Amino acid sequence: MSVLEEFGVEIFTQHNIFERISVDKPFRPENPAFVFVKTGTIKLRQHFSDLELSANMFMVTDPQTVYEMISVSDDFQSRMVSYKREFISALSLKFNRLITYRYFRQQMNRGVPFHEDEMELVWKSVNFLKYVLDSPTEIIYKKEIIEHLFSVFCYQMAGVISKEDNNSMSRMSRQEEIVFNFLKDLTIHYHTERTVEFYAERQSITTRHLSSVVKSITGKSASEIIALIVMNEAKVLLNSSEKPVSEISSILGFSDQYSFSHFFKKHLELSPTQYRNQFKK
């Protein structure tokens, strides 16, 4: 049984973080995680944009987001706190919005700078939690100690996230809000809805207005982003599972395997099977 399965939380360092972050193909994390960078840089691609984390920054990874590792520097020093949602839900914390923040779920998929003293405090908390988690010595009440230490960490991060959430949401323009809601709806409905019209109707705006706003904010059209999200999900299913292509096409809401294969080849110039075969040893 893994540490994550036994205790609900596991901590990775720069030495083993790539056991959870694939380096050669798109991936979707199984569990949410905080990623902290103390030194060096790591570059990730998430859905349709690239992200660089450098010293004294952190981000939150979300199981609803597909990532791709682009590069990592030689002096990269990191901690990743991966946890199960049911574990954090069971803790007796005096706040209930850490996981349900709109900003936490969407906008936090970017690098957020830490003040150096904040990073140092969180870094020490994470290291002590890791020490207890990894200790081979039998510890009485180990489970309870881990729960309390993780609660301390959660309160630390809730304070940072709350401050960042309030500051950023107050600065969000109407156009940014439209794009924000479009992306939020897309993460929920992309399996079945791939038309710009559907997402425009969700916000009671015209298709032309949604397309114009999305293009101005992201540099990509709404239809391009929809295709990217579907393609990323298709890539993950093809490279991380043995599901038949016909089953994957059904999961993604295509009428048949031919329609899915045509869509996939149009955007990647490879068939689903050709793409999958790249990762077979």
Phi and psi restraints in degrees (value plus and minus 20) as a CYANA .aco file:
   2 SER   PHI     -94.7   -54.7
   2 SER   PSI     142.8   182.8
   3 VAL   PHI     -78.9   -38.9
   3 VAL   PSI     -61.5   -21.5
   4 LEU   PHI     -82.2   -42.2
   4 LEU   PSI     -62.6   -22.6
   5 GLU   PHI     -89.7   -49.7
   5 GLU   PSI     -55.9   -15.9
   6 GLU   PHI     -96.9   -56.9
   6 GLU   PSI     -62.4   -22.4
   7 PHE   PHI    -133.1   -93.1
   7 PHE   PSI     -31.2     8.8
   8 GLY   PHI      68.6   108.6
   8 GLY   PSI     -22.9    17.1
   9 VAL   PHI    -168.6  -128.6
   9 VAL   PSI     126.7   166.7
  10 GLU   PHI    -167.1  -127.1
  10 GLU   PSI     126.2   166.2
  11 ILE   PHI    -141.4  -101.4
  11 ILE   PSI     108.7   148.7
  12 PHE   PHI    -132.4   -92.4
  12 PHE   PSI     130.0   170.0
  13 THR   PHI    -131.7   -91.7
  13 THR   PSI    -198.9  -158.9
  14 GLN   PHI     -80.5   -40.5
  14 GLN   PSI     -37.9     2.1
  15 HIS   PHI     -99.0   -59.0
  15 HIS   PSI     -48.6    -8.6
  16 ASN   PHI    -152.1  -112.1
  16 ASN   PSI      -9.5    30.5
  17 ILE   PHI     -82.9   -42.9
  17 ILE   PSI     -46.6    -6.6
  18 PHE   PHI    -100.6   -60.6
  18 PHE   PSI     -16.1    23.9
  19 GLU   PHI     -92.1   -52.1
  19 GLU   PSI     -42.4    -2.4
  20 ARG   PHI    -130.3   -90.3
  20 ARG   PSI     -39.0     1.0
  21 ILE   PHI    -133.6   -93.6
  21 ILE   PSI      90.7   130.7
  22 SER   PHI     -85.5   -45.5
  22 SER   PSI     123.0   163.0
  23 VAL   PHI    -125.5   -85.5
  23 VAL   PSI     -26.9    13.1
  24 ASP   PHI    -149.0  -109.0
  24 ASP   PSI     -11.5    28.5
  25 LYS   PHI    -183.5  -143.5
  25 LYS   PSI     137.8   177.8
  26 PRO   PHI     -79.9   -39.9
  26 PRO   PSI     126.2   166.2
  27 PHE   PHI    -166.0  -126.0
  27 PHE   PSI     136.2   176.2
  28 ARG   PHI    -143.8  -103.8
  28 ARG   PSI     100.0   140.0
  29 PRO   PHI     -82.9   -42.9
  29 PRO   PSI     123.4   163.4
  30 GLU   PHI     -93.1   -53.1
  30 GLU   PSI     -49.3    -9.3
  31 ASN   PHI    -153.2  -113.2
  31 ASN   PSI     134.2   174.2
  32 PRO   PHI     -86.4   -46.4
  32 PRO   PSI     137.4   177.4
  33 ALA   PHI    -177.7  -137.7
  33 ALA   PSI     131.0   171.0
  34 PHE   PHI    -116.6   -76.6
  34 PHE   PSI     111.1   151.1
  35 VAL   PHI    -136.0   -96.0
  35 VAL   PSI     100.6   140.6
  36 PHE   PHI    -131.8   -91.8
  36 PHE   PSI     117.3   157.3
  37 VAL   PHI    -138.6   -98.6
  37 VAL   PSI      99.9   139.9
  38 LYS   PHI    -113.4   -73.4
  38 LYS   PSI     -60.6   -20.6
  39 THR   PHI    -160.3  -120.3
  39 THR   PSI     140.5   180.5
  40 GLY   PHI      58.4    98.4
  40 GLY   PSI    -188.2  -148.2
  41 THR   PHI    -161.1  -121.1
  41 THR   PSI     134.4   174.4
  42 ILE   PHI    -157.5  -117.5
  42 ILE   PSI     116.6   156.6
  43 LYS   PHI    -132.8   -92.8
  43 LYS   PSI     108.4   148.4
  44 LEU   PHI    -145.0  -105.0
  44 LEU   PSI     131.6   171.6
  45 ARG   PHI    -128.8   -88.8
  45 ARG   PSI     109.5   149.5
  46 GLN   PHI    -145.9  -105.9
  46 GLN   PSI      96.2   136.2
  47 HIS   PHI      33.8    73.8
  47 HIS   PSI    -114.8   -74.8
  48 PHE   PHI    -140.8  -100.8
  48 PHE   PSI     -11.8    28.2
  49 SER   PHI    -156.5  -116.5
  49 SER   PSI     135.0   175.0
  50 ASP   PHI    -117.2   -77.2
  50 ASP   PSI     129.8   169.8
  51 LEU   PHI    -156.3  -116.3
  51 LEU   PSI     113.5   153.5
  52 GLU   PHI    -139.4   -99.4
  52 GLU   PSI     104.5   144.5
  53 LEU   PHI    -123.6   -83.6
  53 LEU   PSI     109.7   149.7
  54 SER   PHI    -144.2  -104.2
  54 SER   PSI    -190.7  -150.7
  55 ALA   PHI     -74.6   -34.6
  55 ALA   PSI     118.3   158.3
  56 ASN   PHI      41.3    81.3
  56 ASN   PSI      22.5    62.5
  57 MET   PHI    -150.8  -110.8
  57 MET   PSI     139.0   179.0
  58 PHE   PHI    -163.4  -123.4
  58 PHE   PSI     144.2   184.2
  59 MET   PHI    -167.4  -127.4
  59 MET   PSI     146.6   186.6
  60 VAL   PHI    -134.8   -94.8
  60 VAL   PSI     103.5   143.5
  61 THR   PHI    -111.5   -71.5
  61 THR   PSI     126.8   166.8
  62 ASP   PHI    -145.2  -105.2
  62 ASP   PSI     113.6   153.6
  63 PRO   PHI     -82.3   -42.3
  63 PRO   PSI     -31.6     8.4
  64 GLN   PHI    -107.2   -67.2
  64 GLN   PSI     -25.0    15.0
  65 THR   PHI    -130.3   -90.3
  65 THR   PSI     120.3   160.3
  66 VAL   PHI    -116.7   -76.7
  66 VAL   PSI     112.6   152.6
  67 TYR   PHI    -141.4  -101.4
  67 TYR   PSI     140.1   180.1
  68 GLU   PHI    -163.9  -123.9
  68 GLU   PSI     107.7   147.7
  69 MET   PHI    -100.3   -60.3
  69 MET   PSI     105.8   145.8
  70 ILE   PHI    -117.1   -77.1
  70 ILE   PSI     -70.5   -30.5
  71 SER   PHI    -181.3  -141.3
  71 SER   PSI     142.7   182.7
  72 VAL   PHI    -165.9  -125.9
  72 VAL   PSI     118.8   158.8
  73 SER   PHI    -100.9   -60.9
  73 SER   PSI     141.0   181.0
  74 ASP   PHI     -86.1   -46.1
  74 ASP   PSI     -48.7    -8.7
  75 ASP   PHI    -115.5   -75.5
  75 ASP   PSI       0.0    40.0
  76 PHE   PHI     -83.8   -43.8
  76 PHE   PSI     104.7   144.7
  77 GLN   PHI    -150.0  -110.0
  77 GLN   PSI     102.1   142.1
  78 SER   PHI    -166.5  -126.5
  78 SER   PSI     141.1   181.1
  79 ARG   PHI    -152.7  -112.7
  79 ARG   PSI     117.3   157.3
  80 MET   PHI    -143.4  -103.4
  80 MET   PSI     100.2   140.2
  81 VAL   PHI    -121.3   -81.3
  81 VAL   PSI      81.8   121.8
  82 SER   PHI    -119.0   -79.0
  82 SER   PSI     117.8   157.8
  83 TYR   PHI    -167.1  -127.1
  83 TYR   PSI     138.4   178.4
  84 LYS   PHI    -110.0   -70.0
  84 LYS   PSI     117.6   157.6
  85 ARG   PHI     -81.3   -41.3
  85 ARG   PSI     -56.4   -16.4
  86 GLU   PHI     -86.9   -46.9
  86 GLU   PSI     -47.8    -7.8
  87 PHE   PHI     -87.6   -47.6
  87 PHE   PSI     -69.2   -29.2
  88 ILE   PHI     -87.7   -47.7
  88 ILE   PSI     -51.9   -11.9
  89 SER   PHI     -87.2   -47.2
  89 SER   PSI     -48.5    -8.5
  90 ALA   PHI    -102.4   -62.4
  90 ALA   PSI     -32.2     7.8
  91 LEU   PHI     -95.0   -55.0
  91 LEU   PSI     127.3   167.3
  92 SER   PHI    -107.8   -67.8
  92 SER   PSI      49.5    89.5
  93 LEU   PHI    -112.4   -72.4
  93 LEU   PSI     130.7   170.7
  94 LYS   PHI    -109.6   -69.6
  94 LYS   PSI       3.6    43.6
  95 PHE   PHI    -163.8  -123.8
  95 PHE   PSI     135.7   175.7
  96 ASN   PHI    -151.9  -111.9
  96 ASN   PSI       0.2    40.2
  97 ARG   PHI    -138.5   -98.5
  97 ARG   PSI     -11.1    28.9
  98 LEU   PHI     -78.9   -38.9
  98 LEU   PSI     -61.5   -21.5
  99 ILE   PHI    -111.4   -71.4
  99 ILE   PSI     -45.3    -5.3
 100 THR   PHI    -116.2   -76.2
 100 THR   PSI     -17.8    22.2
 101 TYR   PHI     -72.7   -32.7
 101 TYR   PSI     111.4   151.4
 102 ARG   PHI     -78.6   -38.6
 102 ARG   PSI     -62.1   -22.1
 103 TYR   PHI     -87.0   -47.0
 103 TYR   PSI     -60.1   -20.1
 104 PHE   PHI     -79.0   -39.0
 104 PHE   PSI     -61.3   -21.3
 105 ARG   PHI     -96.1   -56.1
 105 ARG   PSI     -53.3   -13.3
 106 GLN   PHI    -136.1   -96.1
 106 GLN   PSI     -83.1   -43.1
 107 GLN   PHI     -87.1   -47.1
 107 GLN   PSI     -43.7    -3.7
 108 MET   PHI     -95.1   -55.1
 108 MET   PSI     -23.4    16.6
 109 ASN   PHI     -96.4   -56.4
 109 ASN   PSI      34.3    74.3
 110 ARG   PHI    -175.7  -135.7
 110 ARG   PSI     148.9   188.9
 111 GLY   PHI     -99.7   -59.7
 111 GLY   PSI     114.1   154.1
 112 VAL   PHI    -137.4   -97.4
 112 VAL   PSI     106.1   146.1
 113 PRO   PHI     -93.9   -53.9
 113 PRO   PSI     121.2   161.2
 114 PHE   PHI    -120.4   -80.4
 114 PHE   PSI     128.2   168.2
 115 HIS   PHI     -89.0   -49.0
 115 HIS   PSI     125.2   165.2
 116 GLU   PHI     -78.2   -38.2
 116 GLU   PSI     -57.7   -17.7
 117 ASP   PHI     -90.9   -50.9
 117 ASP   PSI     -52.2   -12.2
 118 GLU   PHI     -85.7   -45.7
 118 GLU   PSI     -64.7   -24.7
 119 MET   PHI     -80.5   -40.5
 119 MET   PSI     -62.7   -22.7
 120 GLU   PHI     -81.4   -41.4
 120 GLU   PSI     -61.3   -21.3
 121 LEU   PHI     -86.7   -46.7
 121 LEU   PSI     -66.4   -26.4
 122 VAL   PHI     -86.1   -46.1
 122 VAL   PSI     -60.4   -20.4
 123 TRP   PHI     -78.0   -38.0
 123 TRP   PSI     -63.3   -23.3
 124 LYS   PHI     -86.7   -46.7
 124 LYS   PSI     -59.4   -19.4
 125 SER   PHI     -81.9   -41.9
 125 SER   PSI     -65.4   -25.4
 126 VAL   PHI     -84.9   -44.9
 126 VAL   PSI     -61.8   -21.8
 127 ASN   PHI     -85.3   -45.3
 127 ASN   PSI     -58.7   -18.7
 128 PHE   PHI     -88.9   -48.9
 128 PHE   PSI     -59.9   -19.9
 129 LEU   PHI     -80.8   -40.8
 129 LEU   PSI     -62.3   -22.3
 130 LYS   PHI     -83.9   -43.9
 130 LYS   PSI     -59.6   -19.6
 131 TYR   PHI     -79.0   -39.0
 131 TYR   PSI     -65.2   -25.2
 132 VAL   PHI     -88.0   -48.0
 132 VAL   PSI     -63.8   -23.8
 133 LEU   PHI     -79.1   -39.1
 133 LEU   PSI     -61.9   -21.9
 134 ASP   PHI    -110.3   -70.3
 134 ASP   PSI     -26.2    13.8
 135 SER   PHI     -81.0   -41.0
 135 SER   PSI     106.0   146.0
 136 PRO   PHI     -97.9   -57.9
 136 PRO   PSI     -34.5     5.5
 137 THR   PHI     -94.2   -54.2
 137 THR   PSI     119.2   159.2
 138 GLU   PHI     -87.6   -47.6
 138 GLU   PSI     104.4   144.4
 139 ILE   PHI    -137.4   -97.4
 139 ILE   PSI     100.5   140.5
 140 ILE   PHI     -86.4   -46.4
 140 ILE   PSI     116.2   156.2
 141 TYR   PHI      43.8    83.8
 141 TYR   PSI      10.1    50.1
 142 LYS   PHI     -78.3   -38.3
 142 LYS   PSI     -63.9   -23.9
 143 LYS   PHI     -79.7   -39.7
 143 LYS   PSI     -65.0   -25.0
 144 GLU   PHI     -86.5   -46.5
 144 GLU   PSI     -58.2   -18.2
 145 ILE   PHI     -82.8   -42.8
 145 ILE   PSI     -64.2   -24.2
 146 ILE   PHI     -82.0   -42.0
 146 ILE   PSI     -62.2   -22.2
 147 GLU   PHI     -80.1   -40.1
 147 GLU   PSI     -62.9   -22.9
 148 HIS   PHI     -90.0   -50.0
 148 HIS   PSI     -61.7   -21.7
 149 LEU   PHI     -84.8   -44.8
 149 LEU   PSI     -59.4   -19.4
 150 PHE   PHI     -88.7   -48.7
 150 PHE   PSI     -54.1   -14.1
 151 SER   PHI     -82.0   -42.0
 151 SER   PSI     -62.6   -22.6
 152 VAL   PHI     -78.5   -38.5
 152 VAL   PSI     -67.2   -27.2
 153 PHE   PHI     -79.4   -39.4
 153 PHE   PSI     -62.6   -22.6
 154 CYS   PHI     -81.8   -41.8
 154 CYS   PSI     -62.6   -22.6
 155 TYR   PHI     -84.4   -44.4
 155 TYR   PSI     -60.4   -20.4
 156 GLN   PHI     -78.5   -38.5
 156 GLN   PSI     -67.7   -27.7
 157 MET   PHI     -94.3   -54.3
 157 MET   PSI     -52.4   -12.4
 158 ALA   PHI     -81.1   -41.1
 158 ALA   PSI     -58.6   -18.6
 159 GLY   PHI     -84.5   -44.5
 159 GLY   PSI     -62.9   -22.9
 160 VAL   PHI     -86.4   -46.4
 160 VAL   PSI     -65.4   -25.4
 161 ILE   PHI     -86.0   -46.0
 161 ILE   PSI     -61.4   -21.4
 162 SER   PHI     -80.4   -40.4
 162 SER   PSI     -63.7   -23.7
 163 LYS   PHI     -84.8   -44.8
 163 LYS   PSI     -66.0   -26.0
 164 GLU   PHI     -87.4   -47.4
 164 GLU   PSI     -59.0   -19.0
 165 ASP   PHI     -81.8   -41.8
 165 ASP   PSI     -69.9   -29.9
 166 ASN   PHI     -84.1   -44.1
 166 ASN   PSI     -62.3   -22.3
 167 ASN   PHI     -84.3   -44.3
 167 ASN   PSI     -65.1   -25.1
 168 SER   PHI     -94.8   -54.8
 168 SER   PSI     -59.8   -19.8
 169 MET   PHI     -85.8   -45.8
 169 MET   PSI     -53.0   -13.0
 170 SER   PHI     -91.8   -51.8
 170 SER   PSI     -41.5    -1.5
 171 ARG   PHI    -113.2   -73.2
 171 ARG   PSI     -24.1    15.9
 172 MET   PHI     -92.7   -52.7
 172 MET   PSI     104.8   144.8
 173 SER   PHI     -98.5   -58.5
 173 SER   PSI     150.8   190.8
 174 ARG   PHI     -82.2   -42.2
 174 ARG   PSI     -59.2   -19.2
 175 GLN   PHI     -85.6   -45.6
 175 GLN   PSI     -62.4   -22.4
 176 GLU   PHI     -83.9   -43.9
 176 GLU   PSI     -55.8   -15.8
 177 GLU   PHI     -84.8   -44.8
 177 GLU   PSI     -59.4   -19.4
 178 ILE   PHI     -82.2   -42.2
 178 ILE   PSI     -65.2   -25.2
 179 VAL   PHI     -85.7   -45.7
 179 VAL   PSI     -61.9   -21.9
 180 PHE   PHI     -76.3   -36.3
 180 PHE   PSI     -68.4   -28.4
 181 ASN   PHI     -87.6   -47.6
 181 ASN   PSI     -55.7   -15.7
 182 PHE   PHI     -80.8   -40.8
 182 PHE   PSI     -67.6   -27.6
 183 LEU   PHI     -85.9   -45.9
 183 LEU   PSI     -58.1   -18.1
 184 LYS   PHI     -83.0   -43.0
 184 LYS   PSI     -66.6   -26.6
 185 ASP   PHI     -83.7   -43.7
 185 ASP   PSI     -57.6   -17.6
 186 LEU   PHI     -83.7   -43.7
 186 LEU   PSI     -60.0   -20.0
 187 THR   PHI     -84.9   -44.9
 187 THR   PSI     -41.7    -1.7
 188 ILE   PHI    -110.9   -70.9
 188 ILE   PSI     -58.6   -18.6
 189 HIS   PHI    -130.6   -90.6
 189 HIS   PSI     -18.3    21.7
 190 TYR   PHI     -84.4   -44.4
 190 TYR   PSI     -41.6    -1.6
 191 HIS   PHI     -84.1   -44.1
 191 HIS   PSI     -49.8    -9.8
 192 THR   PHI    -141.9  -101.9
 192 THR   PSI     -39.5     0.5
 193 GLU   PHI    -143.4  -103.4
 193 GLU   PSI      98.2   138.2
 194 ARG   PHI    -144.8  -104.8
 194 ARG   PSI      -3.1    36.9
 195 THR   PHI    -124.0   -84.0
 195 THR   PSI     123.5   163.5
 196 VAL   PHI     -84.0   -44.0
 196 VAL   PSI     -52.8   -12.8
 197 GLU   PHI     -77.1   -37.1
 197 GLU   PSI     -62.0   -22.0
 198 PHE   PHI     -79.5   -39.5
 198 PHE   PSI     -65.8   -25.8
 199 TYR   PHI     -94.9   -54.9
 199 TYR   PSI     -48.5    -8.5
 200 ALA   PHI     -88.6   -48.6
 200 ALA   PSI     -61.9   -21.9
 201 GLU   PHI     -84.0   -44.0
 201 GLU   PSI     -51.9   -11.9
 202 ARG   PHI     -80.7   -40.7
 202 ARG   PSI     -47.8    -7.8
 203 GLN   PHI    -129.3   -89.3
 203 GLN   PSI     -11.8    28.2
 204 SER   PHI      35.9    75.9
 204 SER   PSI      23.9    63.9
 205 ILE   PHI    -149.0  -109.0
 205 ILE   PSI     147.0   187.0
 206 THR   PHI     -97.7   -57.7
 206 THR   PSI     136.6   176.6
 207 THR   PHI     -80.0   -40.0
 207 THR   PSI     -62.2   -22.2
 208 ARG   PHI     -81.9   -41.9
 208 ARG   PSI     -61.7   -21.7
 209 HIS   PHI     -86.5   -46.5
 209 HIS   PSI     -63.9   -23.9
 210 LEU   PHI     -81.0   -41.0
 210 LEU   PSI     -66.2   -26.2
 211 SER   PHI     -81.0   -41.0
 211 SER   PSI     -62.8   -22.8
 212 SER   PHI     -84.0   -44.0
 212 SER   PSI     -65.1   -25.1
 213 VAL   PHI     -86.8   -46.8
 213 VAL   PSI     -65.2   -25.2
 214 VAL   PHI     -81.0   -41.0
 214 VAL   PSI     -62.1   -22.1
 215 LYS   PHI     -84.0   -44.0
 215 LYS   PSI     -61.4   -21.4
 216 SER   PHI     -88.8   -48.8
 216 SER   PSI     -51.6   -11.6
 217 ILE   PHI    -107.3   -67.3
 217 ILE   PSI     -61.7   -21.7
 218 THR   PHI    -123.5   -83.5
 218 THR   PSI     -38.2     1.8
 219 GLY   PHI      64.1   104.1
 219 GLY   PSI     -23.3    16.7
 220 LYS   PHI    -144.8  -104.8
 220 LYS   PSI     131.7   171.7
 221 SER   PHI     -95.2   -55.2
 221 SER   PSI     141.3   181.3
 222 ALA   PHI     -79.8   -39.8
 222 ALA   PSI     -61.2   -21.2
 223 SER   PHI     -86.2   -46.2
 223 SER   PSI     -56.2   -16.2
 224 GLU   PHI     -84.6   -44.6
 224 GLU   PSI     -61.3   -21.3
 225 ILE   PHI     -87.5   -47.5
 225 ILE   PSI     -60.9   -20.9
 226 ILE   PHI     -78.7   -38.7
 226 ILE   PSI     -66.5   -26.5
 227 ALA   PHI     -82.9   -42.9
 227 ALA   PSI     -60.0   -20.0
 228 LEU   PHI     -82.5   -42.5
 228 LEU   PSI     -62.8   -22.8
 229 ILE   PHI     -82.9   -42.9
 229 ILE   PSI     -65.6   -25.6
 230 VAL   PHI     -85.1   -45.1
 230 VAL   PSI     -62.6   -22.6
 231 MET   PHI     -84.2   -44.2
 231 MET   PSI     -61.7   -21.7
 232 ASN   PHI     -81.2   -41.2
 232 ASN   PSI     -62.9   -22.9
 233 GLU   PHI     -84.8   -44.8
 233 GLU   PSI     -60.9   -20.9
 234 ALA   PHI     -81.8   -41.8
 234 ALA   PSI     -62.3   -22.3
 235 LYS   PHI     -81.3   -41.3
 235 LYS   PSI     -63.6   -23.6
 236 VAL   PHI     -82.8   -42.8
 236 VAL   PSI     -64.9   -24.9
 237 LEU   PHI     -84.6   -44.6
 237 LEU   PSI     -55.5   -15.5
 238 LEU   PHI     -94.7   -54.7
 238 LEU   PSI     -57.3   -17.3
 239 ASN   PHI    -114.7   -74.7
 239 ASN   PSI     -27.6    12.4
 240 SER   PHI    -144.2  -104.2
 240 SER   PSI     -12.0    28.0
 241 SER   PHI    -163.8  -123.8
 241 SER   PSI     145.8   185.8
 242 GLU   PHI    -124.6   -84.6
 242 GLU   PSI      -4.5    35.5
 243 LYS   PHI     -81.0   -41.0
 243 LYS   PSI     118.4   158.4
 244 PRO   PHI     -81.1   -41.1
 244 PRO   PSI     132.5   172.5
 245 VAL   PHI     -78.9   -38.9
 245 VAL   PSI     -55.0   -15.0
 246 SER   PHI     -83.3   -43.3
 246 SER   PSI     -57.9   -17.9
 247 GLU   PHI     -90.6   -50.6
 247 GLU   PSI     -59.8   -19.8
 248 ILE   PHI     -83.3   -43.3
 248 ILE   PSI     -61.3   -21.3
 249 SER   PHI     -81.5   -41.5
 249 SER   PSI     -56.3   -16.3
 250 SER   PHI     -90.1   -50.1
 250 SER   PSI     -61.9   -21.9
 251 ILE   PHI     -78.5   -38.5
 251 ILE   PSI     -58.1   -18.1
 252 LEU   PHI    -107.8   -67.8
 252 LEU   PSI     -14.0    26.0
 253 GLY   PHI      63.0   103.0
 253 GLY   PSI      -3.1    36.9
 254 PHE   PHI    -103.2   -63.2
 254 PHE   PSI     130.4   170.4
 255 SER   PHI     -88.4   -48.4
 255 SER   PSI     -49.9    -9.9
 256 ASP   PHI    -181.4  -141.4
 256 ASP   PSI     152.9   192.9
 257 GLN   PHI     -84.4   -44.4
 257 GLN   PSI     -54.9   -14.9
 258 TYR   PHI     -82.2   -42.2
 258 TYR   PSI     -65.5   -25.5
 259 SER   PHI     -81.1   -41.1
 259 SER   PSI     -62.2   -22.2
 260 PHE   PHI     -84.4   -44.4
 260 PHE   PSI     -66.1   -26.1
 261 SER   PHI     -82.3   -42.3
 261 SER   PSI     -59.8   -19.8
 262 HIS   PHI     -83.6   -43.6
 262 HIS   PSI     -64.8   -24.8
 263 PHE   PHI     -81.7   -41.7
 263 PHE   PSI     -66.1   -26.1
 264 PHE   PHI     -83.8   -43.8
 264 PHE   PSI     -67.4   -27.4
 265 LYS   PHI     -87.6   -47.6
 265 LYS   PSI     -52.4   -12.4
 266 LYS   PHI     -81.1   -41.1
 266 LYS   PSI     -57.9   -17.9
 267 HIS   PHI    -114.1   -74.1
 267 HIS   PSI     -40.0     0.0
 268 LEU   PHI    -144.1  -104.1
 268 LEU   PSI     -30.5     9.5
 269 GLU   PHI      41.8    81.8
 269 GLU   PSI       2.9    42.9
 270 LEU   PHI    -154.4  -114.4
 270 LEU   PSI     128.7   168.7
 271 SER   PHI     -98.1   -58.1
 271 SER   PSI     140.4   180.4
 272 PRO   PHI     -74.2   -34.2
 272 PRO   PSI     -60.1   -20.1
 273 THR   PHI     -87.5   -47.5
 273 THR   PSI     -62.1   -22.1
 274 GLN   PHI     -82.0   -42.0
 274 GLN   PSI     -60.6   -20.6
 275 TYR   PHI     -83.7   -43.7
 275 TYR   PSI     -65.8   -25.8
 276 ARG   PHI     -82.0   -42.0
 276 ARG   PSI     -60.2   -20.2
 277 ASN   PHI     -84.2   -44.2
 277 ASN   PSI     -40.9    -0.9
 278 GLN   PHI     -81.3   -41.3
 278 GLN   PSI     -47.3    -7.3
 279 PHE   PHI    -121.4   -81.4
 279 PHE   PSI     -16.0    24.0
 280 LYS   PHI    -107.5   -67.5
 280 LYS   PSI     112.4   152.4
